[in-house]
Amino acid sequence: MEKLIPFTASDLSKITNFRSGEIKFGEKILTVPKNQDPIEFLKTCEATFVLFGIPEDIGVRANYGRSGTQSAWENTLKSIANVQHNRFCKGSSIVILGQLDVEKEMKEAEALLNSETEDRKKLNHLVTSIDKDVAHIISSIVKTGKIPIIIGGGHNNSYGNIKGTALAKGKAINAINFDAHTDFRMLEGRHSGNGFSYAYEEGFLKKYFIFGIHHNYTPKSVLDQLKTLKERVAYNTYESMKVKMTKNFNSEMQLAFDFIKNDPYGIELDLDALPNIASSAMTLSGFSVEEARQFIYFFGKHQNATYLHICEGAPSLDHEKNNHLIGKLIAYFITDFIKAKNEIMEG
């Protein structure tokens, strides 16, 4: 894992706000001991969930999005370390593995303009390089029997999550994506808008359900393609549930679950789907935070839920200077997922 920057006990201590009479997650969360192989440690430690960060925005930029998604990981760590450790959720169930080392790629990307054809090709190549590293690390985590929780970066990283999990499982997996966009665009070079289409084309993604896409941001070409793939790729729309109200949110979750439940599946959540959240493609219309939490809990509460990925959050774009709230929101999603999985594992 040469591309992994480990997160240490010292790092954890620095961001934990210790308080008399309380126990914070940061006092119980595990980190890989110094000079110990991360994978060997994961194989033997008692924690079930592995927190892994991808602090990059190259895939977003290659998809003409706003930069800033590299900042979500750090914000999340500060929030998750200060969640209360209690009977509802325990910090000791988490190992913070660390983050992907993308310093070289981010530096190369600094001088590139997505409006220039040749520069965009270079951004695509950088995303492909990151793909390989993400897939390797996720595969390594899943092989230890642990459950990855991946934070940060653009939705380009769905590809590495899916490929890595499929390689570890030895077969294609399914995915459910809570998103305003399909991220199933054409295979035109890697970016945040085609992680799922590349994973599908290359045989790592078996069945895919997109939950709550927006009419206004789904190209006709993509809709036409999805129509031809309806046995393996399905979707519903935000408008059908929240504007026309011809479909029910809970019923639609059940339909989506029935579509993917028979094989291991990844849960992908794009913060672009929530209104007023600083993200790469911020929206004013979308599902509520409560609905997003219900979604994660609902899909997390099954033995085939294999990983959680929360992406596209961009705290550095929050001009109200409330950027700590993005990390706090992601911490809620993480603990909802952990609670759901624990209910299944504890029977």
C-alpha positions as CSV (number, residue, x, y, z in Angstrom):
1,M,0.0,0.0,0.0
2,E,2.6,2.5,-1.1
3,K,0.0,5.1,-2.0
4,L,-1.5,5.1,1.5
5,I,-0.8,7.9,4.0
6,P,-1.5,6.2,7.3
7,F,-3.6,8.0,10.0
8,T,-1.9,7.8,13.3
9,A,-2.9,7.7,17.0
10,S,-1.1,11.1,17.3
11,D,-3.2,12.5,14.4
12,L,-6.4,11.3,16.1
13,S,-5.4,12.8,19.5
14,K,-4.9,16.2,17.9
15,I,-8.5,16.4,16.6
16,T,-10.3,14.9,19.5
17,N,-11.8,17.3,22.0
18,F,-11.5,15.5,25.3
19,R,-14.0,16.4,27.9
20,S,-14.4,15.1,31.5
21,G,-17.3,12.8,32.0
22,E,-17.6,12.0,28.3
23,I,-16.1,9.4,25.9
24,K,-15.6,10.6,22.4
25,F,-15.1,8.4,19.3
26,G,-11.6,9.7,19.1
27,E,-10.7,7.9,22.4
28,K,-11.9,4.6,21.1
29,I,-11.3,4.6,17.3
30,L,-8.4,2.3,16.2
31,T,-5.4,3.3,14.1
32,V,-2.8,1.1,12.6
33,P,0.2,0.9,15.0
34,K,3.4,2.4,13.8
35,N,5.7,0.0,11.8
36,Q,2.8,-2.6,11.5
37,D,1.5,-3.7,8.1
38,P,-1.9,-2.2,7.6
39,I,-3.5,-5.3,6.0
40,E,-2.1,-7.6,8.7
41,F,-3.5,-5.3,11.3
42,L,-6.9,-5.2,9.6
43,K,-7.0,-9.0,9.5
44,T,-6.7,-9.3,13.3
45,C,-8.3,-6.2,14.8
46,E,-11.8,-6.3,16.2
47,A,-13.2,-3.3,14.4
48,T,-15.5,-3.9,11.5
49,F,-15.4,-0.7,9.6
50,V,-12.4,0.9,7.8
51,L,-12.5,4.6,7.2
52,F,-10.5,5.7,4.1
53,G,-10.2,9.1,2.5
54,I,-9.6,10.3,-1.1
55,P,-8.7,14.0,-0.9
56,E,-8.9,14.8,-4.6
57,D,-11.0,16.9,-7.1
58,I,-9.4,15.9,-10.4
59,G,-12.3,13.8,-11.5
60,V,-14.7,16.6,-10.8
61,R,-12.6,19.1,-12.8
62,A,-12.3,16.6,-15.7
63,N,-16.1,16.6,-15.7
64,Y,-16.4,20.4,-15.8
65,G,-17.4,20.6,-12.1
66,R,-16.2,23.0,-9.4
67,S,-13.1,22.0,-7.5
68,G,-13.1,21.6,-3.7
69,T,-14.0,18.0,-3.1
70,Q,-10.5,17.3,-1.7
71,S,-11.5,19.1,1.5
72,A,-14.2,16.7,2.7
73,W,-11.9,14.1,4.2
74,E,-10.2,16.4,6.8
75,N,-13.6,17.9,7.8
76,T,-15.1,14.5,8.3
77,L,-12.2,13.3,10.5
78,K,-12.6,16.2,12.9
79,S,-16.4,15.5,13.2
80,I,-16.2,11.7,13.5
81,A,-13.6,12.0,16.2
82,N,-15.9,14.0,18.4
83,V,-19.1,11.9,18.1
84,Q,-20.2,10.5,21.5
85,H,-19.2,6.9,22.1
86,N,-22.2,5.2,23.7
87,R,-24.6,2.3,23.5
88,F,-26.1,3.6,20.2
89,C,-22.8,3.6,18.4
90,K,-19.2,2.8,19.4
91,G,-16.0,4.3,18.1
92,S,-14.2,1.1,18.7
93,S,-16.0,-0.4,15.7
94,I,-13.9,1.9,13.4
95,V,-10.4,1.8,12.1
96,I,-9.2,5.0,10.5
97,L,-6.8,3.6,7.8
98,G,-5.7,6.8,6.3
99,Q,-5.9,8.6,3.0
100,L,-4.8,8.1,-0.6
101,D,-1.6,9.9,-1.4
102,V,-2.7,12.1,-4.4
103,E,-0.2,15.0,-3.8
104,K,1.6,14.3,-7.1
105,E,-1.6,14.1,-9.2
106,M,-3.1,17.1,-7.5
107,K,0.0,19.2,-8.2
108,E,0.0,18.1,-11.9
109,A,-3.7,19.0,-12.2
110,E,-3.2,22.5,-10.8
111,A,-1.9,23.9,-14.1
112,L,-4.5,22.1,-16.3
113,L,-7.7,23.8,-17.7
114,N,-10.7,21.6,-18.3
115,S,-11.7,24.0,-21.1
116,E,-8.6,22.9,-23.1
117,T,-8.9,19.6,-25.0
118,E,-5.4,18.4,-24.3
119,D,-5.5,19.5,-20.7
120,R,-8.7,17.6,-20.2
121,K,-7.1,14.5,-21.6
122,K,-4.3,14.9,-19.1
123,L,-6.9,15.2,-16.3
124,N,-8.5,12.0,-17.6
125,H,-5.1,10.2,-17.4
126,L,-4.6,11.4,-13.8
127,V,-8.1,10.0,-12.9
128,T,-7.2,6.7,-14.4
129,S,-4.0,6.6,-12.3
130,I,-6.0,7.3,-9.2
131,D,-8.5,4.6,-10.2
132,K,-5.8,1.9,-10.0
133,D,-4.8,3.0,-6.5
134,V,-8.3,3.2,-5.2
135,A,-9.2,-0.2,-6.6
136,H,-6.1,-1.8,-5.0
137,I,-6.7,-0.4,-1.5
138,I,-10.5,-1.2,-1.5
139,S,-9.8,-4.7,-2.7
140,S,-7.2,-5.2,0.0
141,I,-9.7,-3.9,2.7
142,V,-12.6,-6.1,1.5
143,K,-10.3,-9.2,1.3
144,T,-9.7,-8.8,5.1
145,G,-13.4,-9.2,5.7
146,K,-13.8,-5.5,6.8
147,I,-16.3,-3.0,5.4
148,P,-14.9,0.1,3.8
149,I,-16.4,3.6,4.4
150,I,-14.9,5.8,1.7
151,I,-15.0,9.6,2.1
152,G,-14.2,12.4,-0.3
153,G,-13.2,13.0,-3.8
154,G,-15.5,13.1,-6.8
155,H,-17.9,10.4,-8.0
156,N,-15.1,9.2,-10.3
157,N,-14.0,7.1,-7.3
158,S,-17.1,4.9,-7.6
159,Y,-15.2,3.0,-10.3
160,G,-12.3,2.1,-8.0
161,N,-14.7,1.2,-5.2
162,I,-16.7,-1.1,-7.5
163,K,-13.7,-2.7,-9.2
164,G,-11.8,-3.2,-6.0
165,T,-14.8,-4.9,-4.3
166,A,-15.5,-7.0,-7.4
167,L,-11.9,-8.2,-7.5
168,A,-12.0,-9.1,-3.8
169,K,-15.3,-10.9,-4.2
170,G,-14.2,-12.6,-7.4
171,K,-17.4,-11.5,-9.2
172,A,-19.2,-8.4,-10.4
173,I,-21.2,-6.5,-7.7
174,N,-24.3,-4.3,-7.7
175,A,-24.5,-0.6,-6.7
176,I,-27.2,1.8,-5.5
177,N,-26.5,5.5,-6.1
178,F,-28.4,8.3,-4.3
179,D,-27.7,11.0,-6.8
180,A,-29.2,13.9,-8.9
181,H,-27.1,12.5,-11.9
182,T,-26.6,9.1,-13.4
183,D,-22.8,9.3,-13.7
184,F,-23.4,6.9,-16.6
185,R,-22.1,9.2,-19.3
186,M,-20.2,8.0,-22.4
187,L,-16.7,6.4,-22.2
188,E,-14.8,9.5,-23.2
189,G,-11.9,9.3,-20.8
190,R,-12.3,9.0,-17.0
191,H,-14.0,11.7,-15.0
192,S,-16.7,12.0,-12.2
193,G,-19.6,11.6,-14.6
194,N,-18.8,8.1,-15.9
195,G,-17.5,6.0,-13.0
196,F,-20.4,3.6,-13.2
197,S,-20.5,3.3,-17.0
198,Y,-16.8,2.4,-17.1
199,A,-17.4,-0.2,-14.2
200,Y,-20.3,-1.6,-16.2
201,E,-18.5,-1.8,-19.5
202,E,-15.5,-3.5,-17.9
203,G,-17.6,-6.2,-16.2
204,F,-17.2,-5.1,-12.6
205,L,-20.7,-3.7,-12.1
206,K,-23.6,-6.2,-12.5
207,K,-26.7,-4.3,-11.6
208,Y,-27.0,-0.6,-11.0
209,F,-29.9,1.5,-9.6
210,I,-29.8,5.3,-9.6
211,F,-32.1,6.8,-7.0
212,G,-33.7,10.2,-7.5
213,I,-32.1,11.6,-10.7
214,H,-33.2,15.0,-11.8
215,H,-35.1,15.6,-15.1
216,N,-33.1,18.8,-15.8
217,Y,-29.7,17.2,-15.5
218,T,-30.1,13.8,-17.3
219,P,-29.1,13.9,-21.0
220,K,-31.4,12.4,-23.6
221,S,-28.6,10.2,-24.8
222,V,-28.1,8.7,-21.3
223,L,-31.9,8.1,-20.9
224,D,-31.9,6.4,-24.3
225,Q,-29.0,4.2,-23.3
226,L,-30.6,3.3,-19.9
227,K,-33.7,2.2,-21.7
228,T,-31.8,-0.4,-23.6
229,L,-30.1,-1.7,-20.4
230,K,-33.3,-1.8,-18.2
231,E,-32.7,-5.4,-17.1
232,R,-29.4,-4.4,-15.4
233,V,-29.6,-0.6,-15.0
234,A,-32.7,1.0,-13.5
235,Y,-33.6,4.4,-12.0
236,N,-36.3,6.6,-10.5
237,T,-36.6,10.4,-10.5
238,Y,-36.6,13.0,-7.8
239,E,-39.6,14.7,-9.6
240,S,-41.7,11.5,-9.5
241,M,-41.4,11.4,-5.7
242,K,-41.2,15.0,-4.6
243,V,-42.8,17.1,-7.4
244,K,-45.4,15.0,-9.2
245,M,-45.7,12.8,-6.1
246,T,-46.8,9.8,-8.2
247,K,-44.3,7.6,-6.4
248,N,-43.6,7.1,-2.7
249,F,-40.1,7.5,-1.2
250,N,-40.3,4.4,1.0
251,S,-41.9,2.2,-1.7
252,E,-39.2,3.3,-4.1
253,M,-36.5,2.3,-1.7
254,Q,-38.0,-1.1,-1.5
255,L,-38.2,-1.4,-5.3
256,A,-34.6,-0.4,-5.6
257,F,-33.5,-2.8,-2.9
258,D,-35.3,-5.7,-4.6
259,F,-33.4,-4.8,-7.8
260,I,-29.9,-5.1,-6.2
261,K,-30.3,-7.2,-3.0
262,N,-29.3,-10.6,-4.3
263,D,-25.6,-9.8,-4.7
264,P,-23.0,-7.8,-2.8
265,Y,-23.7,-4.1,-3.4
266,G,-22.1,-0.8,-2.7
267,I,-23.9,2.2,-1.4
268,E,-23.0,5.5,-3.1
269,L,-24.2,8.9,-1.9
270,D,-23.5,12.1,-3.8
271,L,-24.0,15.2,-1.7
272,D,-25.1,17.0,-4.9
273,A,-28.4,15.3,-4.3
274,L,-29.1,17.5,-1.1
275,P,-30.1,21.2,-1.3
276,N,-27.8,23.9,0.0
277,I,-24.9,21.6,0.7
278,A,-21.5,22.9,-0.5
279,S,-20.6,20.5,-3.3
280,S,-19.2,20.3,-6.8
281,A,-22.7,20.8,-8.4
282,M,-24.6,22.4,-5.6
283,T,-28.4,22.4,-5.9
284,L,-31.3,24.3,-4.3
285,S,-33.8,21.4,-5.0
286,G,-33.3,17.9,-3.6
287,F,-34.0,15.3,-1.0
288,S,-33.8,16.3,2.7
289,V,-30.9,15.3,5.0
290,E,-33.4,13.1,6.9
291,E,-34.3,11.2,3.7
292,A,-30.6,10.7,2.9
293,R,-30.1,9.3,6.4
294,Q,-33.1,7.0,6.0
295,F,-31.7,5.9,2.7
296,I,-28.3,4.9,4.1
297,Y,-29.9,3.2,7.1
298,F,-32.3,1.3,4.9
299,F,-29.7,0.0,2.4
300,G,-27.1,-0.5,5.1
301,K,-29.3,-2.9,7.0
302,H,-28.5,-6.0,4.9
303,Q,-25.7,-8.5,4.8
304,N,-25.0,-7.7,1.1
305,A,-24.2,-4.1,1.8
306,T,-20.5,-4.2,1.2
307,Y,-19.3,-0.6,1.3
308,L,-20.4,3.0,1.7
309,H,-19.0,5.9,-0.3
310,I,-19.9,9.6,0.4
311,C,-18.6,12.0,-2.2
312,E,-18.7,15.3,-3.9
313,G,-18.9,17.3,-0.7
314,A,-16.8,20.5,-0.9
315,P,-16.5,22.3,2.4
316,S,-14.0,24.7,1.0
317,L,-16.8,26.1,-1.2
318,D,-18.9,27.1,1.7
319,H,-18.8,30.9,1.6
320,E,-20.8,31.1,4.8
321,K,-17.7,29.7,6.6
322,N,-19.9,26.9,8.1
323,N,-17.7,24.3,6.4
324,H,-17.4,22.2,9.5
325,L,-21.1,21.3,9.0
326,I,-20.3,19.2,5.9
327,G,-18.0,17.0,8.0
328,K,-20.7,16.8,10.7
329,L,-23.3,15.8,8.2
330,I,-21.0,13.0,6.8
331,A,-20.4,11.8,10.4
332,Y,-24.2,11.3,10.7
333,F,-24.2,9.3,7.5
334,I,-21.3,7.2,8.7
335,T,-22.9,6.4,12.1
336,D,-26.3,5.6,10.5
337,F,-24.5,3.1,8.2
338,I,-22.6,1.5,11.2
339,K,-25.8,1.2,13.2
340,A,-27.6,-0.5,10.3
341,K,-24.9,-3.0,9.7
342,N,-24.5,-3.7,13.4
343,E,-28.2,-4.6,13.7
344,I,-27.7,-7.2,10.9
345,M,-24.5,-8.6,12.3
346,E,-25.8,-8.8,15.9
347,G,-28.9,-10.6,14.7
